[in-house]
Amino acid sequence: MESTDTIYLLQECDSGTKMAVASIDEVLDKLHDKKLIDLLNESKRHHEKLGNDLHDLLRQYHAEDKDPNPMAKSMSWFKTNIKVGMSDDSDKTAAGLMTDGCDMGIKSLNKYLNQYKDADHTAKAICSRLINIEETLRDDLRKYL
């Protein structure tokens, strides 16, 4: 059971990192504030590094990566492009959307930590790191709301 819970938790984290990178990429070219762009690029690098660590761990378990849910990804794309495209202040709108995404990610990751309680320490630690990345980004985005 530990191995199964470990793999599932790692896969959910992998999906989360991919969703975060895709969401950041979606808004970057719509932003104007250099500090906000730098903040999102830094967070993207953190997500990508953690994603690489997750890929290595999943390979060790001979497990597949997990892509984000296609429906969730397309809904995010649609919402981002409509809201930011119609906004007079794309930076503020994008910061709000990214904050909402962080909140959803934090909620989901905590749910998975509880759901896959038999996951090994390494998987739980990497999930906690991802939660921390999301919380930090959410907190840093507040000044742009």
MONOR-V907825 format. One record per pair of residues at least 24 apart in sequence whose ideal C-beta (glycine too) atoms are under 10 Angstrom apart, sorted by the first residue. I is the first residue (numbers start at 1). GAP is how many residues later the second one is. D is the distance in Angstrom with one decimal. If there is no record, write none. Layout:
i:I gap:GAP d:D
i:I gap:GAP d:D
This chain:
i:1 gap:115 d:9.6
i:1 gap:116 d:9.7
i:1 gap:117 d:4.9
i:1 gap:118 d:9.5
i:2 gap:114 d:9.6
i:2 gap:115 d:9.9
i:2 gap:116 d:4.9
i:2 gap:117 d:7.0
i:2 gap:118 d:5.8
i:2 gap:121 d:9.3
i:3 gap:58 d:6.9
i:3 gap:60 d:9.3
i:3 gap:115 d:8.9
i:3 gap:116 d:9.0
i:3 gap:117 d:8.0
i:3 gap:120 d:10.0
i:4 gap:57 d:9.7
i:4 gap:59 d:9.8
i:4 gap:112 d:8.4
i:4 gap:114 d:7.8
i:4 gap:115 d:8.8
i:5 gap:107 d:9.6
i:5 gap:110 d:8.2
i:5 gap:111 d:3.9
i:5 gap:112 d:7.0
i:5 gap:113 d:4.1
i:5 gap:114 d:4.2
i:5 gap:115 d:8.1
i:5 gap:118 d:7.7
i:5 gap:119 d:9.6
i:6 gap:51 d:8.5
i:6 gap:52 d:9.8
i:6 gap:55 d:6.9
i:6 gap:57 d:8.9
i:6 gap:110 d:7.4
i:6 gap:112 d:7.8
i:6 gap:113 d:4.4
i:6 gap:114 d:4.7
i:6 gap:115 d:9.4
i:6 gap:116 d:7.7
i:6 gap:117 d:4.5
i:6 gap:118 d:8.8
i:7 gap:50 d:9.1
i:7 gap:51 d:7.2
i:7 gap:54 d:5.3
i:7 gap:55 d:9.1
i:7 gap:56 d:4.6
i:7 gap:57 d:9.0
i:7 gap:59 d:9.6
i:7 gap:109 d:8.9
i:7 gap:112 d:8.4
i:7 gap:113 d:9.9
i:7 gap:116 d:8.2
i:8 gap:55 d:9.0
i:8 gap:58 d:8.9
i:8 gap:104 d:7.6
i:8 gap:107 d:8.0
i:8 gap:108 d:5.2
i:8 gap:110 d:9.8
i:8 gap:111 d:7.5
i:8 gap:115 d:8.8
i:9 gap:100 d:9.1
i:9 gap:103 d:5.7
i:9 gap:104 d:7.3
i:9 gap:106 d:8.2
i:9 gap:107 d:4.2
i:9 gap:108 d:9.4
i:9 gap:109 d:9.3
i:9 gap:110 d:4.2
i:9 gap:111 d:8.8
i:9 gap:113 d:9.8
i:9 gap:114 d:4.5
i:9 gap:115 d:7.1
i:9 gap:117 d:8.3
i:9 gap:118 d:5.8
i:10 gap:43 d:9.7
i:10 gap:44 d:5.8
i:10 gap:45 d:9.4
i:10 gap:47 d:5.5
i:10 gap:48 d:5.5
i:10 gap:50 d:9.6
i:10 gap:51 d:7.2
i:10 gap:53 d:7.1
i:10 gap:55 d:9.4
i:10 gap:56 d:8.5
i:10 gap:102 d:9.9
i:10 gap:106 d:9.2
i:10 gap:109 d:7.8
i:10 gap:110 d:9.5
i:10 gap:112 d:8.7
i:10 gap:113 d:5.2
i:10 gap:116 d:7.0
i:10 gap:117 d:8.2
i:11 gap:43 d:8.4
i:11 gap:47 d:6.9
i:11 gap:50 d:9.6
i:11 gap:52 d:6.8
i:11 gap:53 d:7.5
i:11 gap:54 d:7.3
i:11 gap:55 d:3.8
i:11 gap:56 d:9.7
i:11 gap:101 d:9.4
i:11 gap:105 d:9.7
i:11 gap:112 d:9.8
i:12 gap:42 d:9.8
i:12 gap:54 d:6.8
i:12 gap:96 d:7.4
i:12 gap:97 d:7.3
i:12 gap:99 d:9.0
i:12 gap:100 d:4.6
i:12 gap:101 d:9.4
i:12 gap:103 d:8.7
i:12 gap:104 d:7.8
i:12 gap:107 d:10.0
i:12 gap:111 d:9.7
i:12 gap:115 d:7.9
i:12 gap:118 d:9.5
i:13 gap:37 d:7.6
i:13 gap:38 d:8.6
i:13 gap:40 d:9.4
i:13 gap:41 d:5.6
i:13 gap:44 d:9.2
i:13 gap:45 d:9.6
i:13 gap:53 d:8.7
i:13 gap:92 d:9.9
i:13 gap:95 d:9.9
i:13 gap:96 d:7.0
i:13 gap:99 d:7.6
i:13 gap:100 d:9.8
i:13 gap:110 d:7.7
i:13 gap:113 d:6.0
i:13 gap:114 d:5.3
i:13 gap:115 d:9.9
i:13 gap:116 d:8.8
i:13 gap:117 d:5.3
i:13 gap:118 d:9.3
i:14 gap:36 d:9.1
i:14 gap:37 d:6.5
i:14 gap:39 d:9.7
i:14 gap:40 d:4.5
i:14 gap:41 d:7.1
i:14 gap:43 d:8.9
i:14 gap:44 d:6.6
i:14 gap:49 d:9.4
i:14 gap:50 d:9.2
i:14 gap:51 d:5.4
i:14 gap:52 d:5.1
i:14 gap:53 d:8.4
i:14 gap:54 d:9.4
i:14 gap:112 d:9.6
i:14 gap:116 d:9.6
i:15 gap:36 d:9.8
i:15 gap:39 d:9.4
i:15 gap:50 d:8.2
i:15 gap:51 d:4.3
i:15 gap:52 d:6.3
i:15 gap:53 d:5.0
i:15 gap:54 d:7.6
i:15 gap:57 d:9.3
i:15 gap:58 d:9.7
i:15 gap:93 d:9.2
i:15 gap:97 d:9.8
i:16 gap:31 d:8.4
i:16 gap:34 d:9.2
i:16 gap:35 d:9.0
i:16 gap:38 d:9.2
i:16 gap:50 d:9.1
i:16 gap:52 d:7.8
i:16 gap:88 d:9.6
i:16 gap:89 d:5.5
i:16 gap:90 d:9.8
i:16 gap:92 d:6.9
i:16 gap:93 d:6.3
i:16 gap:96 d:8.7
i:16 gap:111 d:8.8
i:16 gap:114 d:6.1
i:16 gap:115 d:9.4
i:16 gap:117 d:9.7
i:16 gap:118 d:8.1
i:17 gap:27 d:9.9
i:17 gap:29 d:9.1
i:17 gap:30 d:4.7
i:17 gap:31 d:7.4
i:17 gap:32 d:9.1
i:17 gap:33 d:5.5
i:17 gap:34 d:3.9
i:17 gap:35 d:9.0
i:17 gap:36 d:9.3
i:17 gap:37 d:6.4
i:17 gap:38 d:9.5
i:17 gap:48 d:10.0
i:17 gap:51 d:9.4
i:17 gap:88 d:9.4
i:17 gap:109 d:9.9
i:17 gap:113 d:6.7
i:17 gap:116 d:8.7
i:18 gap:29 d:8.4
i:18 gap:30 d:9.6
i:18 gap:33 d:6.6
i:18 gap:36 d:9.5
i:18 gap:47 d:8.1
i:18 gap:48 d:8.1
i:18 gap:49 d:6.2
i:18 gap:50 d:5.4
i:18 gap:55 d:8.7
i:19 gap:28 d:9.1
i:19 gap:48 d:8.9
i:19 gap:49 d:4.1
i:19 gap:50 d:8.4
i:19 gap:53 d:7.1
i:19 gap:54 d:6.6
i:19 gap:57 d:7.4
i:19 gap:82 d:7.8
i:19 gap:85 d:9.1
i:19 gap:86 d:7.3
i:19 gap:89 d:9.5
i:20 gap:24 d:7.7
i:20 gap:26 d:9.1
i:20 gap:27 d:4.6
i:20 gap:28 d:9.2
i:20 gap:30 d:9.3
i:20 gap:31 d:8.7
i:20 gap:48 d:9.2
i:20 gap:78 d:9.1
i:20 gap:81 d:7.2
i:20 gap:82 d:8.3
i:20 gap:85 d:6.6
i:20 gap:110 d:8.5
i:20 gap:113 d:8.0
i:20 gap:114 d:7.4
i:20 gap:117 d:8.3
i:21 gap:24 d:9.6
i:21 gap:25 d:10.0
i:21 gap:26 d:5.1
i:21 gap:27 d:6.1
i:21 gap:30 d:7.1
i:21 gap:47 d:9.8
i:22 gap:25 d:9.8
i:22 gap:45 d:9.8
i:22 gap:46 d:7.0
i:22 gap:51 d:6.4
i:22 gap:54 d:7.6
i:22 gap:55 d:8.0
i:22 gap:58 d:9.9
i:23 gap:24 d:9.6
i:23 gap:45 d:9.4
i:23 gap:50 d:8.8
i:23 gap:53 d:5.9
i:23 gap:54 d:8.6
i:23 gap:57 d:7.2
i:23 gap:71 d:9.7
i:23 gap:74 d:7.9
i:23 gap:75 d:6.8
i:23 gap:77 d:10.0
i:23 gap:78 d:5.3
i:23 gap:79 d:9.4
i:23 gap:82 d:9.3
i:24 gap:24 d:9.7
i:24 gap:70 d:9.6
i:24 gap:74 d:7.4
i:24 gap:77 d:9.1
i:24 gap:113 d:9.0
i:26 gap:47 d:9.7
i:26 gap:50 d:7.4
i:26 gap:51 d:6.1
i:26 gap:53 d:9.7
i:26 gap:54 d:4.9
i:26 gap:55 d:7.5
i:26 gap:58 d:8.6
i:26 gap:68 d:8.9
i:26 gap:71 d:9.0
i:26 gap:72 d:9.7
i:27 gap:53 d:6.1
i:27 gap:54 d:9.5
i:27 gap:57 d:6.5
i:27 gap:63 d:8.1
i:27 gap:64 d:9.2
i:27 gap:66 d:8.9
i:27 gap:67 d:4.2
i:27 gap:68 d:8.8
i:27 gap:70 d:7.0
i:27 gap:71 d:6.6
i:27 gap:74 d:9.7
i:28 gap:66 d:8.7
i:30 gap:50 d:8.3
i:30 gap:51 d:8.6
i:30 gap:54 d:5.0
i:30 gap:55 d:7.9
i:30 gap:57 d:9.0
i:30 gap:60 d:4.9
i:30 gap:61 d:8.5
i:30 gap:63 d:8.7
i:30 gap:64 d:6.2
i:31 gap:53 d:8.9
i:31 gap:59 d:6.4
i:31 gap:60 d:5.5
i:31 gap:62 d:10.0
i:31 gap:63 d:6.0
i:31 gap:64 d:9.0
i:31 gap:113 d:9.4
i:32 gap:57 d:9.2
i:32 gap:58 d:6.9
i:32 gap:59 d:5.7
i:32 gap:62 d:9.8
i:33 gap:57 d:9.5
i:33 gap:58 d:4.9
i:33 gap:59 d:9.4
i:33 gap:61 d:9.5
i:33 gap:62 d:9.0
i:33 gap:111 d:7.0
i:35 gap:56 d:9.8
i:35 gap:105 d:9.8
i:35 gap:108 d:9.0
i:35 gap:109 d:8.5
i:36 gap:55 d:5.6
i:36 gap:56 d:9.6
i:36 gap:58 d:7.7
i:36 gap:59 d:6.8
i:36 gap:62 d:9.4
i:36 gap:104 d:9.4
i:36 gap:105 d:8.1
i:36 gap:107 d:9.1
i:36 gap:108 d:5.5
i:37 gap:54 d:9.1
i:39 gap:56 d:9.3
i:39 gap:59 d:9.5
i:39 gap:97 d:9.9
i:39 gap:98 d:7.6
i:39 gap:101 d:5.6
i:39 gap:102 d:7.4
i:39 gap:104 d:9.6
i:39 gap:105 d:8.3
i:40 gap:54 d:8.4
i:40 gap:55 d:9.2
i:40 gap:58 d:7.2
i:40 gap:97 d:8.0
i:40 gap:100 d:9.5
i:40 gap:101 d:8.7
i:40 gap:104 d:10.0
i:42 gap:94 d:9.7
i:42 gap:95 d:8.8
i:42 gap:98 d:9.0
i:43 gap:55 d:8.7
i:43 gap:59 d:9.2
i:43 gap:90 d:6.8
i:43 gap:91 d:8.8
i:43 gap:93 d:7.7
i:43 gap:94 d:4.6
i:43 gap:95 d:9.9
i:43 gap:97 d:8.0
i:43 gap:98 d:9.2
i:44 gap:93 d:9.7
i:46 gap:83 d:8.9
i:46 gap:84 d:9.1
i:46 gap:86 d:9.4
i:46 gap:87 d:5.0
i:46 gap:88 d:9.8
i:46 gap:90 d:8.3
i:46 gap:91 d:8.3
i:47 gap:58 d:10.0
i:47 gap:83 d:7.9
i:47 gap:86 d:6.5
i:47 gap:87 d:9.0
i:47 gap:90 d:9.0
i:49 gap:80 d:9.9
i:49 gap:84 d:9.5
i:50 gap:76 d:6.9
i:50 gap:77 d:9.9
i:50 gap:79 d:6.2
i:50 gap:80 d:5.9
i:50 gap:83 d:6.8
i:51 gap:79 d:9.3
i:53 gap:69 d:9.8
i:53 gap:73 d:6.5
i:53 gap:76 d:8.5
i:53 gap:77 d:10.0
i:54 gap:69 d:9.3
i:54 gap:72 d:6.5
i:54 gap:73 d:9.7
i:54 gap:76 d:8.6
i:57 gap:63 d:9.8
i:57 gap:65 d:6.9
i:57 gap:66 d:7.4
i:57 gap:69 d:7.1
i:60 gap:62 d:9.6
i:61 gap:59 d:9.9
i:61 gap:62 d:9.4
i:72 gap:32 d:9.0
i:72 gap:36 d:10.0
i:76 gap:24 d:9.7
i:76 gap:25 d:7.1
i:76 gap:28 d:9.4
i:89 gap:55 d:9.7
i:91 gap:53 d:5.9
i:91 gap:54 d:9.8
i:92 gap:52 d:6.3
i:92 gap:53 d:6.4
i:93 gap:51 d:9.8
i:93 gap:52 d:9.6
i:94 gap:47 d:9.0
i:94 gap:50 d:8.0
i:95 gap:43 d:10.0
i:95 gap:45 d:9.5
i:95 gap:46 d:4.8
i:95 gap:47 d:8.2
i:95 gap:48 d:8.5
i:95 gap:49 d:3.6
i:95 gap:50 d:5.4
i:96 gap:45 d:8.3
i:96 gap:48 d:8.4
i:96 gap:49 d:5.8
i:97 gap:44 d:9.7
i:98 gap:39 d:7.1
i:98 gap:40 d:8.0
i:98 gap:42 d:9.9
i:98 gap:43 d:5.7
i:98 gap:46 d:8.7
i:98 gap:47 d:9.9
i:99 gap:38 d:8.4
i:99 gap:39 d:5.4
i:99 gap:40 d:9.3
i:99 gap:41 d:9.8
i:99 gap:42 d:5.0
i:99 gap:43 d:7.4
i:99 gap:45 d:8.7
i:99 gap:46 d:6.7
i:100 gap:38 d:9.2
i:100 gap:41 d:10.0
i:101 gap:33 d:8.4
i:101 gap:36 d:9.0
i:101 gap:37 d:8.8
i:101 gap:40 d:9.8
i:102 gap:29 d:9.8
i:102 gap:31 d:9.0
i:102 gap:32 d:4.6
i:102 gap:33 d:7.3
i:102 gap:34 d:9.0
i:102 gap:35 d:5.4
i:102 gap:36 d:3.7
i:102 gap:37 d:8.8
i:102 gap:38 d:9.7
i:102 gap:39 d:7.3
i:103 gap:31 d:8.3
i:103 gap:32 d:9.6
i:103 gap:35 d:6.5
i:104 gap:30 d:9.2
i:105 gap:25 d:7.7
i:105 gap:26 d:8.0
i:105 gap:28 d:9.1
i:105 gap:29 d:4.7
i:105 gap:30 d:9.4
i:105 gap:32 d:9.2
i:105 gap:33 d:8.9
i:106 gap:24 d:9.1
i:106 gap:25 d:5.7
i:106 gap:26 d:9.6
i:106 gap:27 d:9.9
i:106 gap:28 d:5.0
i:106 gap:29 d:6.2
i:106 gap:31 d:10.0
i:106 gap:32 d:7.3
i:107 gap:24 d:9.9
i:107 gap:27 d:9.7
i:108 gap:26 d:9.7
i:109 gap:25 d:7.2
